[in-house]
Amino acid sequence: MNYLIKGRFTPTQLELLKFFATEPTQDEVESIRRFFVEYYAEKALDVVEKAIEKKGYSMAEINSWSKEHNRTPYVAYRKYLASQ
């Protein structure tokens, strides 16, 4: 069900609204924020780990990517575009 189109709140949004209606302290809000950050970071790591497994990448290969330099040399690229 698309709650945004119907102008309704999702069950999760309603629970959060109930929580915030209690006027939580800044520490409580920070705790909730940390929870969401950790939760979604863990989900992202799971997706990455599954992709690594599926593609069969080695740790050496992944570590080598951190040393690559793939930036676009913008000055040279602008000169190239100007010459076209």
TORKOL-4160 file (C-alpha; in steps of 0.2 Angstrom, whole numbers, padded with zeros to 4 digits, m for minus):
84
<pt num="1" X="0000" Y="0000" Z="0000"/>
<pt num="2" X="0007" Y="0017" Z="m0005"/>
<pt num="3" X="0004" Y="0027" Z="0011"/>
<pt num="4" X="0012" Y="0043" Z="0003"/>
<pt num="5" X="m0001" Y="0044" Z="m0011"/>
<pt num="6" X="m0016" Y="0041" Z="0001"/>
<pt num="7" X="m0009" Y="0054" Z="0014"/>
<pt num="8" X="m0008" Y="0041" Z="0028"/>
<pt num="9" X="0006" Y="0037" Z="0040"/>
<pt num="10" X="0014" Y="0020" Z="0039"/>
<pt num="11" X="0014" Y="0009" Z="0055"/>
<pt num="12" X="0032" Y="0013" Z="0058"/>
<pt num="13" X="0029" Y="0032" Z="0056"/>
<pt num="14" X="0015" Y="0031" Z="0068"/>
<pt num="15" X="0026" Y="0022" Z="0081"/>
<pt num="16" X="0039" Y="0036" Z="0079"/>
<pt num="17" X="0026" Y="0049" Z="0081"/>
<pt num="18" X="0020" Y="0041" Z="0097"/>
<pt num="19" X="0038" Y="0041" Z="0103"/>
<pt num="20" X="0041" Y="0059" Z="0099"/>
<pt num="21" X="0025" Y="0065" Z="0106"/>
<pt num="22" X="0032" Y="0060" Z="0123"/>
<pt num="23" X="0045" Y="0074" Z="0121"/>
<pt num="24" X="0060" Y="0063" Z="0123"/>
<pt num="25" X="0077" Y="0070" Z="0129"/>
<pt num="26" X="0091" Y="0075" Z="0117"/>
<pt num="27" X="0100" Y="0059" Z="0123"/>
<pt num="28" X="0085" Y="0048" Z="0119"/>
<pt num="29" X="0084" Y="0056" Z="0102"/>
<pt num="30" X="0102" Y="0053" Z="0099"/>
<pt num="31" X="0100" Y="0035" Z="0104"/>
<pt num="32" X="0086" Y="0033" Z="0092"/>
<pt num="33" X="0097" Y="0041" Z="0078"/>
<pt num="34" X="0112" Y="0030" Z="0082"/>
<pt num="35" X="0100" Y="0015" Z="0081"/>
<pt num="36" X="0095" Y="0019" Z="0064"/>
<pt num="37" X="0112" Y="0023" Z="0058"/>
<pt num="38" X="0119" Y="0006" Z="0065"/>
<pt num="39" X="0104" Y="m0003" Z="0058"/>
<pt num="40" X="0105" Y="0003" Z="0040"/>
<pt num="41" X="0125" Y="0002" Z="0040"/>
<pt num="42" X="0123" Y="m0016" Z="0045"/>
<pt num="43" X="0110" Y="m0019" Z="0031"/>
<pt num="44" X="0122" Y="m0011" Z="0019"/>
<pt num="45" X="0137" Y="m0021" Z="0024"/>
<pt num="46" X="0126" Y="m0037" Z="0022"/>
<pt num="47" X="0122" Y="m0032" Z="0004"/>
<pt num="48" X="0140" Y="m0028" Z="0000"/>
<pt num="49" X="0146" Y="m0045" Z="0008"/>
<pt num="50" X="0133" Y="m0055" Z="m0003"/>
<pt num="51" X="0139" Y="m0046" Z="m0018"/>
<pt num="52" X="0157" Y="m0049" Z="m0014"/>
<pt num="53" X="0153" Y="m0068" Z="m0011"/>
<pt num="54" X="0143" Y="m0069" Z="m0027"/>
<pt num="55" X="0156" Y="m0061" Z="m0038"/>
<pt num="56" X="0170" Y="m0071" Z="m0030"/>
<pt num="57" X="0181" Y="m0056" Z="m0026"/>
<pt num="58" X="0196" Y="m0059" Z="m0015"/>
<pt num="59" X="0201" Y="m0047" Z="0000"/>
<pt num="60" X="0217" Y="m0043" Z="m0009"/>
<pt num="61" X="0207" Y="m0037" Z="m0024"/>
<pt num="62" X="0196" Y="m0027" Z="m0013"/>
<pt num="63" X="0210" Y="m0019" Z="m0004"/>
<pt num="64" X="0219" Y="m0015" Z="m0021"/>
<pt num="65" X="0203" Y="m0005" Z="m0025"/>
<pt num="66" X="0207" Y="0007" Z="m0011"/>
<pt num="67" X="0223" Y="0012" Z="m0018"/>
<pt num="68" X="0216" Y="0016" Z="m0036"/>
<pt num="69" X="0215" Y="0033" Z="m0042"/>
<pt num="70" X="0200" Y="0035" Z="m0053"/>
<pt num="71" X="0197" Y="0054" Z="m0052"/>
<pt num="72" X="0193" Y="0063" Z="m0068"/>
<pt num="73" X="0207" Y="0076" Z="m0072"/>
<pt num="74" X="0195" Y="0090" Z="m0074"/>
<pt num="75" X="0207" Y="0103" Z="m0081"/>
<pt num="76" X="0213" Y="0091" Z="m0095"/>
<pt num="77" X="0195" Y="0086" Z="m0098"/>
<pt num="78" X="0189" Y="0104" Z="m0100"/>
<pt num="79" X="0203" Y="0107" Z="m0112"/>
<pt num="80" X="0198" Y="0091" Z="m0122"/>
<pt num="81" X="0180" Y="0097" Z="m0122"/>
<pt num="82" X="0185" Y="0115" Z="m0128"/>
<pt num="83" X="0195" Y="0107" Z="m0143"/>
<pt num="84" X="0180" Y="0097" Z="m0149"/>
